[in-house]
């Protein structure tokens, strides 16, 4: 059946409120998890594993640092305590080498919980890299 093979992606675009915030070279991870609760009923020795609390979903992306300060400004809203202004609706679209979208995720009430710039050595020719970790209330794979 067509479309059942593994996907490949060459770039990842993060759009916030319908506007592109940046293109990333790498998707480090998309994580969504639920805690497992062990439960035994009464005096029986039957142990049952049940779904517990949902852990907040995260998306981690990596790119070369650009001149744009939009990501830093968004992260600063959180640092300065304005979480209401920082929470945004986002889309993460994955594109193949030809530029066609291959997958899309919607993040509800997302905000950057971590922005990390890699250290470089003086005189090196390495590209300065920015790793951004977003968290959100709801992470949902949607059709492209």
Secondary structure, DSSP 8 states (H G I E B T S, - for coil): -TT-S----SEEEEEETTEEEEEESEEEEEEEEEEEEEEE-TT---EEEEEEEEEEEEEEEEEE--S--HHHHHHHHHHTT-HHHH-EEEEEEEE-TTS-EEEEEEEEEEEEEEEEE----TT-----EEEEEEEESEEEEE--
